[in-house]
Amino acid sequence: MPEPEDEAFTLIQSKPEGVLQSELWKELGVDSRKCSRIVKKLEESGLIGREEFKKDGIKTYLLRALRQPVHPENLLAGDELIPCIACDLECVVQECHPLMDWMYQLVIVGNTNQ
């Protein structure tokens, strides 16, 4: 069973426009106090942002994911997986030959498919 924080983050990520905290706890099936603790952990982890929001004159918070999920198609150039996934080198993007080759392949494949 997924952790409540994971479930909450997935739900928040699924709504780029944001989720009201007053609605999140209902969707998660937890009480408002537990939801507040979940939101605090996510915010402290840097996964979500939180801004004050008034709905029907009542103060709540609008929650937005600071990171969006990675779509697998963005990791491929043709059949080639982005080389950075398995790379543990610290490099400068403009000087990384495997990455530059991959990016050129991405452009070539993209132009070929048009």
PDB file as gemmi writes it, atoms N, CA and C in Angstrom:
CRYST1    1.000    1.000    1.000  90.00  90.00  90.00 P 1                      
ATOM      1  N   MET A   1       0.847  -1.184   0.000  1.00  0.00           N  
ATOM      2  CA  MET A   1       0.000   0.000   0.000  1.00  0.00           C  
ATOM      3  C   MET A   1       0.892   1.247   0.000  1.00  0.00           C  
ATOM      4  N   PRO A   2       0.582   2.235  -0.861  1.00  0.00           N  
ATOM      5  CA  PRO A   2       1.445   3.421  -0.943  1.00  0.00           C  
ATOM      6  C   PRO A   2       1.376   4.264   0.327  1.00  0.00           C  
ATOM      7  N   GLU A   3       2.482   4.943   0.589  1.00  0.00           N  
ATOM      8  CA  GLU A   3       2.539   5.864   1.720  1.00  0.00           C  
ATOM      9  C   GLU A   3       1.587   7.039   1.442  1.00  0.00           C  
ATOM     10  N   PRO A   4       0.990   7.620   2.490  1.00  0.00           N  
ATOM     11  CA  PRO A   4       0.073   8.747   2.275  1.00  0.00           C  
ATOM     12  C   PRO A   4       0.738   9.923   1.553  1.00  0.00           C  
ATOM     13  N   GLU A   5       2.025  10.168   1.847  1.00  0.00           N  
ATOM     14  CA  GLU A   5       2.731  11.267   1.184  1.00  0.00           C  
ATOM     15  C   GLU A   5       2.870  11.002  -0.311  1.00  0.00           C  
ATOM     16  N   ASP A   6       3.177   9.747  -0.670  1.00  0.00           N  
ATOM     17  CA  ASP A   6       3.315   9.394  -2.082  1.00  0.00           C  
ATOM     18  C   ASP A   6       1.984   9.546  -2.813  1.00  0.00           C  
ATOM     19  N   GLU A   7       0.937   9.077  -2.171  1.00  0.00           N  
ATOM     20  CA  GLU A   7      -0.392   9.165  -2.766  1.00  0.00           C  
ATOM     21  C   GLU A   7      -0.803  10.634  -2.945  1.00  0.00           C  
ATOM     22  N   ALA A   8      -0.535  11.449  -1.929  1.00  0.00           N  
ATOM     23  CA  ALA A   8      -0.876  12.875  -2.001  1.00  0.00           C  
ATOM     24  C   ALA A   8      -0.068  13.560  -3.095  1.00  0.00           C  
ATOM     25  N   PHE A   9       1.226  13.269  -3.168  1.00  0.00           N  
ATOM     26  CA  PHE A   9       2.065  13.908  -4.176  1.00  0.00           C  
ATOM     27  C   PHE A   9       1.626  13.518  -5.583  1.00  0.00           C  
ATOM     28  N   THR A  10       1.302  12.253  -5.787  1.00  0.00           N  
ATOM     29  CA  THR A  10       0.829  11.792  -7.093  1.00  0.00           C  
ATOM     30  C   THR A  10      -0.452  12.522  -7.479  1.00  0.00           C  
ATOM     31  N   LEU A  11      -1.340  12.685  -6.535  1.00  0.00           N  
ATOM     32  CA  LEU A  11      -2.596  13.384  -6.791  1.00  0.00           C  
ATOM     33  C   LEU A  11      -2.336  14.850  -7.132  1.00  0.00           C  
ATOM     34  N   ILE A  12      -1.466  15.494  -6.378  1.00  0.00           N  
ATOM     35  CA  ILE A  12      -1.146  16.908  -6.634  1.00  0.00           C  
ATOM     36  C   ILE A  12      -0.465  17.048  -7.994  1.00  0.00           C  
ATOM     37  N   GLN A  13       0.453  16.137  -8.314  1.00  0.00           N  
ATOM     38  CA  GLN A  13       1.131  16.168  -9.616  1.00  0.00           C  
ATOM     39  C   GLN A  13       0.152  16.008 -10.770  1.00  0.00           C  
ATOM     40  N   SER A  14      -0.904  15.256 -10.566  1.00  0.00           N  
ATOM     41  CA  SER A  14      -1.851  14.984 -11.644  1.00  0.00           C  
ATOM     42  C   SER A  14      -2.696  16.200 -12.000  1.00  0.00           C  
ATOM     43  N   LYS A  15      -2.613  17.245 -11.193  1.00  0.00           N  
ATOM     44  CA  LYS A  15      -3.425  18.445 -11.428  1.00  0.00           C  
ATOM     45  C   LYS A  15      -2.522  19.668 -11.511  1.00  0.00           C  
ATOM     46  N   PRO A  16      -1.995  19.959 -12.708  1.00  0.00           N  
ATOM     47  CA  PRO A  16      -1.061  21.081 -12.856  1.00  0.00           C  
ATOM     48  C   PRO A  16      -1.635  22.416 -12.388  1.00  0.00           C  
ATOM     49  N   GLU A  17      -2.955  22.563 -12.438  1.00  0.00           N  
ATOM     50  CA  GLU A  17      -3.576  23.812 -11.987  1.00  0.00           C  
ATOM     51  C   GLU A  17      -3.577  23.936 -10.475  1.00  0.00           C  
ATOM     52  N   GLY A  18      -3.299  22.834  -9.787  1.00  0.00           N  
ATOM     53  CA  GLY A  18      -3.222  22.823  -8.333  1.00  0.00           C  
ATOM     54  C   GLY A  18      -4.425  22.151  -7.693  1.00  0.00           C  
ATOM     55  N   VAL A  19      -4.282  21.848  -6.420  1.00  0.00           N  
ATOM     56  CA  VAL A  19      -5.330  21.203  -5.625  1.00  0.00           C  
ATOM     57  C   VAL A  19      -5.497  22.016  -4.353  1.00  0.00           C  
ATOM     58  N   LEU A  20      -6.736  22.263  -3.978  1.00  0.00           N  
ATOM     59  CA  LEU A  20      -6.977  22.937  -2.712  1.00  0.00           C  
ATOM     60  C   LEU A  20      -6.761  21.953  -1.572  1.00  0.00           C  
ATOM     61  N   GLN A  21      -6.063  22.408  -0.536  1.00  0.00           N  
ATOM     62  CA  GLN A  21      -5.800  21.536   0.603  1.00  0.00           C  
ATOM     63  C   GLN A  21      -7.115  21.080   1.230  1.00  0.00           C  
ATOM     64  N   SER A  22      -8.122  21.938   1.198  1.00  0.00           N  
ATOM     65  CA  SER A  22      -9.421  21.583   1.770  1.00  0.00           C  
ATOM     66  C   SER A  22     -10.110  20.469   0.980  1.00  0.00           C  
ATOM     67  N   GLU A  23      -9.694  20.255  -0.257  1.00  0.00           N  
ATOM     68  CA  GLU A  23     -10.234  19.162  -1.070  1.00  0.00           C  
ATOM     69  C   GLU A  23      -9.333  17.926  -1.003  1.00  0.00           C  
ATOM     70  N   LEU A  24      -8.043  18.148  -0.817  1.00  0.00           N  
ATOM     71  CA  LEU A  24      -7.085  17.039  -0.814  1.00  0.00           C  
ATOM     72  C   LEU A  24      -7.405  16.016   0.266  1.00  0.00           C  
ATOM     73  N   TRP A  25      -7.678  16.477   1.469  1.00  0.00           N  
ATOM     74  CA  TRP A  25      -7.913  15.521   2.543  1.00  0.00           C  
ATOM     75  C   TRP A  25      -9.146  14.674   2.274  1.00  0.00           C  
ATOM     76  N   LYS A  26     -10.139  15.248   1.605  1.00  0.00           N  
ATOM     77  CA  LYS A  26     -11.338  14.474   1.262  1.00  0.00           C  
ATOM     78  C   LYS A  26     -11.006  13.407   0.221  1.00  0.00           C  
ATOM     79  N   GLU A  27     -10.207  13.803  -0.783  1.00  0.00           N  
ATOM     80  CA  GLU A  27      -9.827  12.860  -1.830  1.00  0.00           C  
ATOM     81  C   GLU A  27      -8.946  11.736  -1.301  1.00  0.00           C  
ATOM     82  N   LEU A  28      -8.125  12.038  -0.307  1.00  0.00           N  
ATOM     83  CA  LEU A  28      -7.249  11.022   0.278  1.00  0.00           C  
ATOM     84  C   LEU A  28      -7.965  10.151   1.307  1.00  0.00           C  
ATOM     85  N   GLY A  29      -9.103  10.623   1.785  1.00  0.00           N  
ATOM     86  CA  GLY A  29      -9.836   9.873   2.809  1.00  0.00           C  
ATOM     87  C   GLY A  29      -9.187   9.946   4.178  1.00  0.00           C  
ATOM     88  N   VAL A  30      -8.566  11.103   4.484  1.00  0.00           N  
ATOM     89  CA  VAL A  30      -7.950  11.316   5.797  1.00  0.00           C  
ATOM     90  C   VAL A  30      -8.570  12.566   6.411  1.00  0.00           C  
ATOM     91  N   ASP A  31      -8.341  12.766   7.709  1.00  0.00           N  
ATOM     92  CA  ASP A  31      -8.870  13.982   8.329  1.00  0.00           C  
ATOM     93  C   ASP A  31      -7.957  15.170   8.016  1.00  0.00           C  
ATOM     94  N   SER A  32      -8.456  16.368   8.292  1.00  0.00           N  
ATOM     95  CA  SER A  32      -7.715  17.577   7.928  1.00  0.00           C  
ATOM     96  C   SER A  32      -6.385  17.699   8.676  1.00  0.00           C  
ATOM     97  N   ARG A  33      -6.307  17.199   9.899  1.00  0.00           N  
ATOM     98  CA  ARG A  33      -5.049  17.275  10.663  1.00  0.00           C  
ATOM     99  C   ARG A  33      -3.978  16.390  10.027  1.00  0.00           C  
ATOM    100  N   LYS A  34      -4.360  15.172   9.659  1.00  0.00           N  
ATOM    101  CA  LYS A  34      -3.400  14.273   9.008  1.00  0.00           C  
ATOM    102  C   LYS A  34      -2.956  14.865   7.668  1.00  0.00           C  
ATOM    103  N   CYS A  35      -3.909  15.439   6.943  1.00  0.00           N  
ATOM    104  CA  CYS A  35      -3.574  16.065   5.658  1.00  0.00           C  
ATOM    105  C   CYS A  35      -2.573  17.204   5.856  1.00  0.00           C  
ATOM    106  N   SER A  36      -2.755  17.989   6.908  1.00  0.00           N  
ATOM    107  CA  SER A  36      -1.824  19.087   7.196  1.00  0.00           C  
ATOM    108  C   SER A  36      -0.413  18.561   7.429  1.00  0.00           C  
ATOM    109  N   ARG A  37      -0.295  17.435   8.131  1.00  0.00           N  
ATOM    110  CA  ARG A  37       1.030  16.837   8.370  1.00  0.00           C  
ATOM    111  C   ARG A  37       1.644  16.330   7.054  1.00  0.00           C  
ATOM    112  N   ILE A  38       0.819  15.726   6.208  1.00  0.00           N  
ATOM    113  CA  ILE A  38       1.294  15.239   4.908  1.00  0.00           C  
ATOM    114  C   ILE A  38       1.795  16.407   4.066  1.00  0.00           C  
ATOM    115  N   VAL A  39       0.993  17.467   4.000  1.00  0.00           N  
ATOM    116  CA  VAL A  39       1.349  18.648   3.207  1.00  0.00           C  
ATOM    117  C   VAL A  39       2.633  19.270   3.733  1.00  0.00           C  
ATOM    118  N   LYS A  40       2.772  19.340   5.047  1.00  0.00           N  
ATOM    119  CA  LYS A  40       3.982  19.915   5.645  1.00  0.00           C  
ATOM    120  C   LYS A  40       5.222  19.112   5.220  1.00  0.00           C  
ATOM    121  N   LYS A  41       5.133  17.782   5.262  1.00  0.00           N  
ATOM    122  CA  LYS A  41       6.266  16.946   4.843  1.00  0.00           C  
ATOM    123  C   LYS A  41       6.604  17.164   3.372  1.00  0.00           C  
ATOM    124  N   LEU A  42       5.591  17.224   2.524  1.00  0.00           N  
ATOM    125  CA  LEU A  42       5.827  17.429   1.098  1.00  0.00           C  
ATOM    126  C   LEU A  42       6.444  18.799   0.823  1.00  0.00           C  
ATOM    127  N   GLU A  43       5.958  19.797   1.528  1.00  0.00           N  
ATOM    128  CA  GLU A  43       6.493  21.151   1.350  1.00  0.00           C  
ATOM    129  C   GLU A  43       7.939  21.235   1.850  1.00  0.00           C  
ATOM    130  N   GLU A  44       8.221  20.654   3.013  1.00  0.00           N  
ATOM    131  CA  GLU A  44       9.580  20.675   3.557  1.00  0.00           C  
ATOM    132  C   GLU A  44      10.549  19.888   2.678  1.00  0.00           C  
ATOM    133  N   SER A  45      10.041  18.896   1.963  1.00  0.00           N  
ATOM    134  CA  SER A  45      10.875  18.105   1.050  1.00  0.00           C  
ATOM    135  C   SER A  45      11.109  18.818  -0.274  1.00  0.00           C  
ATOM    136  N   GLY A  46      10.450  19.936  -0.467  1.00  0.00           N  
ATOM    137  CA  GLY A  46      10.613  20.685  -1.713  1.00  0.00           C  
ATOM    138  C   GLY A  46       9.837  20.099  -2.878  1.00  0.00           C  
ATOM    139  N   LEU A  47       8.861  19.258  -2.596  1.00  0.00           N  
ATOM    140  CA  LEU A  47       8.093  18.624  -3.671  1.00  0.00           C  
ATOM    141  C   LEU A  47       6.890  19.456  -4.104  1.00  0.00           C  
ATOM    142  N   ILE A  48       6.342  20.241  -3.178  1.00  0.00           N  
ATOM    143  CA  ILE A  48       5.170  21.054  -3.509  1.00  0.00           C  
ATOM    144  C   ILE A  48       5.348  22.482  -3.027  1.00  0.00           C  
ATOM    145  N   GLY A  49       4.591  23.369  -3.647  1.00  0.00           N  
ATOM    146  CA  GLY A  49       4.505  24.751  -3.195  1.00  0.00           C  
ATOM    147  C   GLY A  49       3.097  24.970  -2.666  1.00  0.00           C  
ATOM    148  N   ARG A  50       2.952  25.926  -1.782  1.00  0.00           N  
ATOM    149  CA  ARG A  50       1.663  26.164  -1.134  1.00  0.00           C  
ATOM    150  C   ARG A  50       1.434  27.663  -1.070  1.00  0.00           C  
ATOM    151  N   GLU A  51       0.254  28.110  -1.530  1.00  0.00           N  
ATOM    152  CA  GLU A  51      -0.066  29.531  -1.441  1.00  0.00           C  
ATOM    153  C   GLU A  51      -1.472  29.714  -0.880  1.00  0.00           C  
ATOM    154  N   GLU A  52      -1.647  30.791  -0.117  1.00  0.00           N  
ATOM    155  CA  GLU A  52      -2.954  31.054   0.477  1.00  0.00           C  
ATOM    156  C   GLU A  52      -3.992  31.243  -0.606  1.00  0.00           C  
ATOM    157  N   PHE A  53      -5.202  30.781  -0.324  1.00  0.00           N  
ATOM    158  CA  PHE A  53      -6.294  30.830  -1.283  1.00  0.00           C  
ATOM    159  C   PHE A  53      -7.591  30.949  -0.491  1.00  0.00           C  
ATOM    160  N   LYS A  54      -8.503  31.807  -0.931  1.00  0.00           N  
ATOM    161  CA  LYS A  54      -9.807  31.926  -0.264  1.00  0.00           C  
ATOM    162  C   LYS A  54     -10.869  31.326  -1.168  1.00  0.00           C  
ATOM    163  N   LYS A  55     -11.626  30.408  -0.572  1.00  0.00           N  
ATOM    164  CA  LYS A  55     -12.735  29.787  -1.290  1.00  0.00           C  
ATOM    165  C   LYS A  55     -13.982  29.991  -0.446  1.00  0.00           C  
ATOM    166  N   ASP A  56     -14.955  30.670  -1.014  1.00  0.00           N  
ATOM    167  CA  ASP A  56     -16.195  30.971  -0.302  1.00  0.00           C  
ATOM    168  C   ASP A  56     -15.916  31.695   1.021  1.00  0.00           C  
ATOM    169  N   GLY A  57     -14.909  32.574   1.002  1.00  0.00           N  
ATOM    170  CA  GLY A  57     -14.562  33.346   2.178  1.00  0.00           C  
ATOM    171  C   GLY A  57     -13.765  32.587   3.231  1.00  0.00           C  
ATOM    172  N   ILE A  58     -13.437  31.341   2.954  1.00  0.00           N  
ATOM    173  CA  ILE A  58     -12.685  30.523   3.910  1.00  0.00           C  
ATOM    174  C   ILE A  58     -11.260  30.355   3.394  1.00  0.00           C  
ATOM    175  N   LYS A  59     -10.289  30.569   4.297  1.00  0.00           N  
ATOM    176  CA  LYS A  59      -8.885  30.451   3.904  1.00  0.00           C  
ATOM    177  C   LYS A  59      -8.490  28.977   3.806  1.00  0.00           C  
ATOM    178  N   THR A  60      -7.855  28.653   2.697  1.00  0.00           N  
ATOM    179  CA  THR A  60      -7.271  27.328   2.499  1.00  0.00           C  
ATOM    180  C   THR A  60      -5.963  27.555   1.750  1.00  0.00           C  
ATOM    181  N   TYR A  61      -5.395  26.511   1.207  1.00  0.00           N  
ATOM    182  CA  TYR A  61      -4.144  26.642   0.454  1.00  0.00           C  
ATOM    183  C   TYR A  61      -4.282  25.940  -0.881  1.00  0.00           C  
ATOM    184  N   LEU A  62      -3.672  26.552  -1.898  1.00  0.00           N  
ATOM    185  CA  LEU A  62      -3.578  25.930  -3.209  1.00  0.00           C  
ATOM    186  C   LEU A  62      -2.224  25.240  -3.266  1.00  0.00           C  
ATOM    187  N   LEU A  63      -2.243  23.947  -3.533  1.00  0.00           N  
ATOM    188  CA  LEU A  63      -1.031  23.131  -3.560  1.00  0.00           C  
ATOM    189  C   LEU A  63      -0.676  22.800  -5.001  1.00  0.00           C  
ATOM    190  N   ARG A  64       0.595  23.000  -5.342  1.00  0.00           N  
ATOM    191  CA  ARG A  64       1.068  22.659  -6.687  1.00  0.00           C  
ATOM    192  C   ARG A  64       2.380  21.892  -6.581  1.00  0.00           C  
ATOM    193  N   ALA A  65       2.518  20.897  -7.443  1.00  0.00           N  
ATOM    194  CA  ALA A  65       3.764  20.134  -7.500  1.00  0.00           C  
ATOM    195  C   ALA A  65       4.847  21.023  -8.108  1.00  0.00           C  
ATOM    196  N   LEU A  66       6.034  20.981  -7.515  1.00  0.00           N  
ATOM    197  CA  LEU A  66       7.162  21.740  -8.059  1.00  0.00           C  
ATOM    198  C   LEU A  66       7.902  20.937  -9.119  1.00  0.00           C  
ATOM    199  N   ARG A  67       7.633  19.626  -9.153  1.00  0.00           N  
ATOM    200  CA  ARG A  67       8.215  18.756 -10.180  1.00  0.00           C  
ATOM    201  C   ARG A  67       7.081  17.993 -10.838  1.00  0.00           C  
ATOM    202  N   GLN A  68       7.137  17.944 -12.145  1.00  0.00           N  
ATOM    203  CA  GLN A  68       6.141  17.175 -12.877  1.00  0.00           C  
ATOM    204  C   GLN A  68       6.731  15.811 -13.214  1.00  0.00           C  
ATOM    205  N   PRO A  69       5.884  14.813 -13.413  1.00  0.00           N  
ATOM    206  CA  PRO A  69       6.402  13.482 -13.738  1.00  0.00           C  
ATOM    207  C   PRO A  69       7.141  13.489 -15.068  1.00  0.00           C  
ATOM    208  N   VAL A  70       8.121  12.622 -15.181  1.00  0.00           N  
ATOM    209  CA  VAL A  70       8.886  12.488 -16.421  1.00  0.00           C  
ATOM    210  C   VAL A  70       8.140  11.538 -17.345  1.00  0.00           C  
ATOM    211  N   HIS A  71       7.916  11.988 -18.554  1.00  0.00           N  
ATOM    212  CA  HIS A  71       7.260  11.139 -19.541  1.00  0.00           C  
ATOM    213  C   HIS A  71       8.333  10.346 -20.286  1.00  0.00           C  
ATOM    214  N   PRO A  72       8.184   9.033 -20.371  1.00  0.00           N  
ATOM    215  CA  PRO A  72       9.213   8.186 -20.996  1.00  0.00           C  
ATOM    216  C   PRO A  72       9.619   8.627 -22.397  1.00  0.00           C  
ATOM    217  N   GLU A  73       8.676   9.156 -23.178  1.00  0.00           N  
ATOM    218  CA  GLU A  73       9.025   9.569 -24.540  1.00  0.00           C  
ATOM    219  C   GLU A  73      10.029  10.719 -24.551  1.00  0.00           C  
ATOM    220  N   ASN A  74      10.144  11.456 -23.434  1.00  0.00           N  
ATOM    221  CA  ASN A  74      11.115  12.547 -23.353  1.00  0.00           C  
ATOM    222  C   ASN A  74      12.526  12.050 -23.051  1.00  0.00           C  
ATOM    223  N   LEU A  75      12.671  10.767 -22.797  1.00  0.00           N  
ATOM    224  CA  LEU A  75      13.976  10.189 -22.498  1.00  0.00           C  
ATOM    225  C   LEU A  75      14.581   9.478 -23.695  1.00  0.00           C  
ATOM    226  N   LEU A  76      13.850   9.473 -24.805  1.00  0.00           N  
ATOM    227  CA  LEU A  76      14.307   8.742 -25.983  1.00  0.00           C  
ATOM    228  C   LEU A  76      14.550   9.666 -27.159  1.00  0.00           C  
ATOM    229  N   ALA A  77      15.578   9.353 -27.915  1.00  0.00           N  
ATOM    230  CA  ALA A  77      15.815   9.961 -29.224  1.00  0.00           C  
ATOM    231  C   ALA A  77      15.845   8.774 -30.167  1.00  0.00           C  
ATOM    232  N   GLY A  78      14.766   8.582 -30.893  1.00  0.00           N  
ATOM    233  CA  GLY A  78      14.654   7.361 -31.686  1.00  0.00           C  
ATOM    234  C   GLY A  78      14.583   6.191 -30.732  1.00  0.00           C  
ATOM    235  N   ASP A  79      15.542   5.296 -30.838  1.00  0.00           N  
ATOM    236  CA  ASP A  79      15.611   4.148 -29.938  1.00  0.00           C  
ATOM    237  C   ASP A  79      16.661   4.346 -28.849  1.00  0.00           C  
ATOM    238  N   GLU A  80      17.285   5.514 -28.802  1.00  0.00           N  
ATOM    239  CA  GLU A  80      18.382   5.765 -27.879  1.00  0.00           C  
ATOM    240  C   GLU A  80      17.899   6.448 -26.606  1.00  0.00           C  
ATOM    241  N   LEU A  81      18.203   5.835 -25.465  1.00  0.00           N  
ATOM    242  CA  LEU A  81      17.870   6.386 -24.157  1.00  0.00           C  
ATOM    243  C   LEU A  81      18.858   7.492 -23.805  1.00  0.00           C  
ATOM    244  N   ILE A  82      18.378   8.555 -23.175  1.00  0.00           N  
ATOM    245  CA  ILE A  82      19.255   9.665 -22.786  1.00  0.00           C  
ATOM    246  C   ILE A  82      20.435   9.115 -21.962  1.00  0.00           C  
ATOM    247  N   PRO A  83      21.648   9.479 -22.318  1.00  0.00           N  
ATOM    248  CA  PRO A  83      22.819   8.907 -21.652  1.00  0.00           C  
ATOM    249  C   PRO A  83      22.978   9.325 -20.191  1.00  0.00           C  
ATOM    250  N   CYS A  84      22.333  10.387 -19.774  1.00  0.00           N  
ATOM    251  CA  CYS A  84      22.500  10.900 -18.408  1.00  0.00           C  
ATOM    252  C   CYS A  84      21.903   9.979 -17.348  1.00  0.00           C  
ATOM    253  N   ILE A  85      20.987   9.129 -17.723  1.00  0.00           N  
ATOM    254  CA  ILE A  85      20.306   8.276 -16.747  1.00  0.00           C  
ATOM    255  C   ILE A  85      21.291   7.387 -15.999  1.00  0.00           C  
ATOM    256  N   ALA A  86      22.227   6.808 -16.702  1.00  0.00           N  
ATOM    257  CA  ALA A  86      23.178   5.896 -16.062  1.00  0.00           C  
ATOM    258  C   ALA A  86      24.531   6.552 -15.792  1.00  0.00           C  
ATOM    259  N   CYS A  87      24.623   7.835 -16.043  1.00  0.00           N  
ATOM    260  CA  CYS A  87      25.901   8.538 -15.914  1.00  0.00           C  
ATOM    261  C   CYS A  87      26.085   9.077 -14.495  1.00  0.00           C  
ATOM    262  N   ASP A  88      27.277   8.873 -13.948  1.00  0.00           N  
ATOM    263  CA  ASP A  88      27.562   9.418 -12.626  1.00  0.00           C  
ATOM    264  C   ASP A  88      28.641  10.497 -12.684  1.00  0.00           C  
ATOM    265  N   LEU A  89      28.956  10.947 -13.898  1.00  0.00           N  
ATOM    266  CA  LEU A  89      29.954  12.000 -14.066  1.00  0.00           C  
ATOM    267  C   LEU A  89      29.313  13.369 -13.873  1.00  0.00           C  
ATOM    268  N   GLU A  90      30.070  14.285 -13.303  1.00  0.00           N  
ATOM    269  CA  GLU A  90      29.621  15.662 -13.244  1.00  0.00           C  
ATOM    270  C   GLU A  90      30.229  16.348 -14.449  1.00  0.00           C  
ATOM    271  N   CYS A  91      29.368  16.866 -15.303  1.00  0.00           N  
ATOM    272  CA  CYS A  91      29.889  17.440 -16.541  1.00  0.00           C  
ATOM    273  C   CYS A  91      29.203  18.755 -16.859  1.00  0.00           C  
ATOM    274  N   VAL A  92      29.736  19.430 -17.840  1.00  0.00           N  
ATOM    275  CA  VAL A  92      29.143  20.635 -18.394  1.00  0.00           C  
ATOM    276  C   VAL A  92      28.385  20.185 -19.636  1.00  0.00           C  
ATOM    277  N   VAL A  93      27.114  20.507 -19.696  1.00  0.00           N  
ATOM    278  CA  VAL A  93      26.255  20.015 -20.777  1.00  0.00           C  
ATOM    279  C   VAL A  93      26.879  20.262 -22.149  1.00  0.00           C  
ATOM    280  N   GLN A  94      27.389  21.451 -22.379  1.00  0.00           N  
ATOM    281  CA  GLN A  94      27.947  21.789 -23.687  1.00  0.00           C  
ATOM    282  C   GLN A  94      29.210  20.989 -24.019  1.00  0.00           C  
ATOM    283  N   GLU A  95      29.831  20.364 -23.026  1.00  0.00           N  
ATOM    284  CA  GLU A  95      31.068  19.615 -23.251  1.00  0.00           C  
ATOM    285  C   GLU A  95      30.887  18.106 -23.126  1.00  0.00           C  
ATOM    286  N   CYS A  96      29.649  17.656 -22.900  1.00  0.00           N  
ATOM    287  CA  CYS A  96      29.388  16.225 -22.728  1.00  0.00           C  
ATOM    288  C   CYS A  96      29.081  15.618 -24.102  1.00  0.00           C  
ATOM    289  N   HIS A  97      30.050  14.884 -24.635  1.00  0.00           N  
ATOM    290  CA  HIS A  97      29.887  14.322 -25.983  1.00  0.00           C  
ATOM    291  C   HIS A  97      28.733  13.329 -26.087  1.00  0.00           C  
ATOM    292  N   PRO A  98      28.569  12.403 -25.129  1.00  0.00           N  
ATOM    293  CA  PRO A  98      27.419  11.488 -25.255  1.00  0.00           C  
ATOM    294  C   PRO A  98      26.072  12.227 -25.249  1.00  0.00           C  
ATOM    295  N   LEU A  99      25.951  13.253 -24.411  1.00  0.00           N  
ATOM    296  CA  LEU A  99      24.697  14.002 -24.362  1.00  0.00           C  
ATOM    297  C   LEU A  99      24.492  14.806 -25.643  1.00  0.00           C  
ATOM    298  N   MET A 100      25.547  15.432 -26.127  1.00  0.00           N  
ATOM    299  CA  MET A 100      25.427  16.212 -27.367  1.00  0.00           C  
ATOM    300  C   MET A 100      25.065  15.310 -28.547  1.00  0.00           C  
ATOM    301  N   ASP A 101      25.676  14.128 -28.619  1.00  0.00           N  
ATOM    302  CA  ASP A 101      25.329  13.176 -29.684  1.00  0.00           C  
ATOM    303  C   ASP A 101      23.864  12.775 -29.585  1.00  0.00           C  
ATOM    304  N   TRP A 102      23.401  12.532 -28.357  1.00  0.00           N  
ATOM    305  CA  TRP A 102      22.005  12.147 -28.141  1.00  0.00           C  
ATOM    306  C   TRP A 102      21.069  13.276 -28.582  1.00  0.00           C  
ATOM    307  N   MET A 103      21.426  14.527 -28.241  1.00  0.00           N  
ATOM    308  CA  MET A 103      20.591  15.671 -28.615  1.00  0.00           C  
ATOM    309  C   MET A 103      20.539  15.851 -30.127  1.00  0.00           C  
ATOM    310  N   TYR A 104      21.675  15.653 -30.797  1.00  0.00           N  
ATOM    311  CA  TYR A 104      21.679  15.737 -32.262  1.00  0.00           C  
ATOM    312  C   TYR A 104      20.795  14.653 -32.855  1.00  0.00           C  
ATOM    313  N   GLN A 105      20.851  13.458 -32.280  1.00  0.00           N  
ATOM    314  CA  GLN A 105      20.013  12.347 -32.733  1.00  0.00           C  
ATOM    315  C   GLN A 105      18.543  12.697 -32.545  1.00  0.00           C  
ATOM    316  N   LEU A 106      18.214  13.361 -31.457  1.00  0.00           N  
ATOM    317  CA  LEU A 106      16.852  13.778 -31.173  1.00  0.00           C  
ATOM    318  C   LEU A 106      16.351  14.734 -32.255  1.00  0.00           C  
ATOM    319  N   VAL A 107      17.189  15.687 -32.627  1.00  0.00           N  
ATOM    320  CA  VAL A 107      16.823  16.652 -33.668  1.00  0.00           C  
ATOM    321  C   VAL A 107      16.648  15.943 -35.004  1.00  0.00           C  
ATOM    322  N   ILE A 108      17.567  15.055 -35.344  1.00  0.00           N  
ATOM    323  CA  ILE A 108      17.495  14.341 -36.619  1.00  0.00           C  
ATOM    324  C   ILE A 108      16.233  13.492 -36.686  1.00  0.00           C  
ATOM    325  N   VAL A 109      15.956  12.721 -35.646  1.00  0.00           N  
ATOM    326  CA  VAL A 109      14.763  11.876 -35.603  1.00  0.00           C  
ATOM    327  C   VAL A 109      13.515  12.731 -35.639  1.00  0.00           C  
ATOM    328  N   GLY A 110      13.505  13.827 -34.882  1.00  0.00           N  
ATOM    329  CA  GLY A 110      12.351  14.720 -34.857  1.00  0.00           C  
ATOM    330  C   GLY A 110      12.062  15.308 -36.225  1.00  0.00           C  
ATOM    331  N   ASN A 111      13.100  15.706 -36.936  1.00  0.00           N  
ATOM    332  CA  ASN A 111      12.913  16.283 -38.280  1.00  0.00           C  
ATOM    333  C   ASN A 111      12.523  15.227 -39.294  1.00  0.00           C  
ATOM    334  N   THR A 112      12.965  13.999 -39.112  1.00  0.00           N  
ATOM    335  CA  THR A 112      12.638  12.912 -40.025  1.00  0.00           C  
ATOM    336  C   THR A 112      11.164  12.532 -39.896  1.00  0.00           C  
ATOM    337  N   ASN A 113      10.603  12.627 -38.688  1.00  0.00           N  
ATOM    338  CA  ASN A 113       9.218  12.238 -38.446  1.00  0.00           C  
ATOM    339  C   ASN A 113       8.213  13.297 -38.876  1.00  0.00           C  
ATOM    340  N   GLN A 114       8.660  14.469 -39.248  1.00  0.00           N  
ATOM    341  CA  GLN A 114       7.732  15.557 -39.615  1.00  0.00           C  
ATOM    342  C   GLN A 114       7.304  15.477 -41.048  1.00  0.00           C  
TER     343      GLN A 114                                                      
END                                                                             
